[in-house]
Amino acid sequence: SETLTDFTKVKIWKNVLMIPRSDIDNPMGLCVPTENFFVASKSDSRVLMFNFDGIVQKEVQNGRVGFNKPSDMVALRNGTFALRCNSSVVTIDSAGRKISTIWEGNGGMKCYGLAQDDAGNLVCLHETRDQTFLKKFDPANGKQKENIDITDIIKDRRRSLCRFLTYKKGKFYITDLGSDKIYVVDEKTG
């Protein structure tokens, strides 16, 4: 049989795998770091590890505090992944064990979006009422390495809701849901 590589030629998609709502309700984040995949449910604040047959392997734990509305995830090049919830950013290994806490919420600082840059840094969007930053962390030890202040590129702070982050070839792509804009920020020049 011929290998299909052009998805535009697919006329009918077949259901390969479906996770039932009884396993996870309102999935918000998905990550495939290695041999399992992980799904975050924002509504019931759970993160589950599935095998590729769609069978739950385990529930990922965040110590005694649990996860507070988990959503964003990013697979890291070393086979682990990072997970963001409303109160923290943590790294987790491919077996679903928490490695470390990278960031914990305090005061008015909120964290959204996750990406990994070419240097291997874990990057998050951080917002206060008046400022927005891209913060870089070393995922191995959780130490903050750099801040890129992007406040000046956001013209309407009252409406701005920068929530999603992607990185490719030296540029950060930020989705501002409140202003209906995409910001592209060069890593070197800001």
C-alpha positions as CSV (number, residue, x, y, z in Angstrom):
1,S,0.0,0.0,0.0
2,E,1.1,3.6,-0.7
3,T,2.1,5.9,2.1
4,L,0.0,9.0,2.3
5,T,2.0,12.1,3.0
6,D,-0.3,14.9,1.7
7,F,-3.1,15.3,4.2
8,T,-5.0,17.6,1.9
9,K,-5.9,14.5,-0.2
10,V,-7.6,12.6,2.7
11,K,-11.3,12.4,1.9
12,I,-12.4,10.5,5.0
13,W,-10.7,10.6,8.4
14,K,-11.0,7.4,10.5
15,N,-11.4,7.5,14.2
16,V,-8.0,6.1,15.4
17,L,-8.3,6.8,19.1
18,M,-10.9,8.5,21.3
19,I,-10.6,9.2,25.0
20,P,-14.1,9.0,26.6
21,R,-15.4,11.8,28.8
22,S,-15.6,9.4,31.6
23,D,-11.8,9.3,31.6
24,I,-11.2,13.0,31.3
25,D,-13.6,15.8,31.0
26,N,-12.9,19.1,29.3
27,P,-9.4,18.4,28.1
28,M,-7.3,21.6,27.8
29,G,-3.7,20.6,27.3
30,L,-2.0,17.7,25.5
31,C,1.7,16.7,25.5
32,V,3.5,13.8,23.9
33,P,7.1,13.8,25.4
34,T,8.0,10.1,24.7
35,E,6.2,6.8,24.9
36,N,3.0,8.0,26.6
37,F,0.9,11.1,26.2
38,F,-0.5,13.4,28.9
39,V,-3.8,15.2,29.0
40,A,-4.8,18.0,31.3
41,S,-8.4,18.6,32.3
42,K,-9.0,22.2,33.4
43,S,-12.5,21.6,34.7
44,D,-11.5,18.9,37.2
45,S,-7.9,19.9,37.7
46,R,-6.4,16.5,36.8
47,V,-3.5,15.4,34.6
48,L,-3.7,11.9,33.2
49,M,-1.0,9.8,31.5
50,F,-2.3,7.6,28.7
51,N,-0.6,4.9,26.6
52,F,-1.1,5.0,22.8
53,D,-4.0,2.6,23.1
54,G,-5.8,5.3,25.0
55,I,-5.7,3.5,28.4
56,V,-5.1,5.6,31.5
57,Q,-1.8,4.6,33.0
58,K,-1.9,6.9,36.0
59,E,-2.9,10.3,37.4
60,V,0.0,12.8,37.6
61,Q,0.5,14.3,41.1
62,N,1.7,17.7,42.1
63,G,2.4,16.9,45.8
64,R,-0.1,17.9,48.4
65,V,-1.2,21.1,46.6
66,G,-2.5,19.4,43.4
67,F,-3.0,21.2,40.1
68,N,-5.1,24.3,39.9
69,K,-6.8,24.3,36.5
70,P,-3.9,22.7,34.5
71,S,-3.7,23.7,30.8
72,D,-0.5,24.5,28.9
73,M,2.1,21.9,28.3
74,V,5.3,21.7,26.3
75,A,7.5,18.6,25.5
76,L,11.1,19.3,26.3
77,R,14.0,18.0,24.3
78,N,15.2,15.8,27.1
79,G,12.1,13.6,27.1
80,T,10.4,15.4,30.0
81,F,7.7,18.1,29.8
82,A,6.6,21.3,31.5
83,L,3.0,21.9,32.7
84,R,1.4,25.2,33.6
85,C,-1.6,25.6,35.9
86,N,-3.0,28.7,37.6
87,S,-0.7,28.5,40.5
88,S,2.6,26.9,39.2
89,V,4.8,25.6,36.4
90,V,6.3,22.2,37.1
91,T,8.5,19.8,35.1
92,I,7.4,16.1,34.9
93,D,9.3,13.1,33.6
94,S,8.0,10.7,31.0
95,A,6.8,8.3,33.7
96,G,4.5,11.0,35.1
97,R,6.6,11.9,38.1
98,K,7.0,15.5,39.2
99,I,10.7,16.6,38.9
100,S,10.6,20.2,40.2
101,T,8.6,23.4,40.5
102,I,9.9,26.1,38.2
103,W,7.5,28.8,39.2
104,E,4.9,29.4,41.9
105,G,2.3,32.1,41.8
106,N,2.5,34.9,44.3
107,G,1.1,38.4,44.5
108,G,-0.3,39.8,41.3
109,M,2.0,37.8,38.9
110,K,0.2,35.4,36.6
111,C,1.8,32.9,34.2
112,Y,0.5,31.7,30.8
113,G,1.9,29.8,27.8
114,L,5.0,27.6,27.6
115,A,7.7,27.1,25.0
116,Q,11.2,25.9,24.8
117,D,13.8,28.0,22.9
118,D,16.8,26.8,20.9
119,A,19.1,27.1,23.9
120,G,16.8,24.7,25.8
121,N,15.4,27.3,28.2
122,L,11.8,27.0,29.3
123,V,10.0,30.2,28.5
124,C,6.7,31.4,30.0
125,L,4.5,34.5,29.6
126,H,4.3,36.4,32.9
127,E,1.8,39.2,33.4
128,T,1.0,41.8,36.1
129,R,-1.7,44.4,35.8
130,D,0.8,46.7,34.2
131,Q,3.5,44.6,32.6
132,T,4.0,41.5,30.4
133,F,7.3,39.6,30.2
134,L,8.8,36.5,28.6
135,K,10.7,34.8,31.4
136,K,13.3,32.2,30.7
137,F,14.1,29.4,33.1
138,D,16.7,26.6,33.2
139,P,14.4,23.6,33.2
140,A,17.0,21.5,35.0
141,N,17.2,23.6,38.1
142,G,14.3,26.1,37.9
143,K,16.6,29.1,38.0
144,Q,15.4,32.2,36.2
145,K,17.8,33.2,33.5
146,E,16.4,36.2,31.7
147,N,13.4,38.6,31.3
148,I,12.3,40.1,28.0
149,D,9.9,43.0,28.7
150,I,7.2,43.0,26.0
151,T,5.0,45.6,27.7
152,D,5.7,48.3,25.0
153,I,4.4,46.2,22.1
154,I,1.0,45.8,23.7
155,K,-1.0,48.9,22.8
156,D,-4.2,48.3,24.8
157,R,-3.3,47.0,28.3
158,R,-6.9,47.0,29.4
159,R,-8.0,44.5,26.8
160,S,-4.8,42.5,26.5
161,L,-5.0,38.8,27.4
162,C,-1.7,37.3,26.3
163,R,-2.3,33.6,26.8
164,F,-0.5,31.3,24.3
165,L,3.2,31.1,23.4
166,T,5.1,29.3,20.7
167,Y,8.7,29.5,19.7
168,K,10.4,28.8,16.3
169,K,13.8,29.8,14.9
170,G,14.6,32.7,17.3
171,K,11.1,34.1,17.4
172,F,8.3,34.0,20.1
173,Y,4.8,33.9,18.8
174,I,2.3,35.3,21.4
175,T,-1.5,35.1,21.0
176,D,-3.3,38.0,22.6
177,L,-6.9,36.9,22.9
178,G,-8.2,40.2,24.3
179,S,-6.8,42.4,21.5
180,D,-7.2,39.8,18.7
181,K,-3.6,40.0,17.8
182,I,-0.5,37.9,17.4
183,Y,2.8,39.4,18.5
184,V,6.1,38.1,17.0
185,V,9.0,38.9,19.2
186,D,12.6,38.4,18.1
187,E,14.5,36.6,20.9
188,K,17.7,38.6,20.4
189,T,16.3,42.1,19.9
190,G,13.1,41.9,21.9
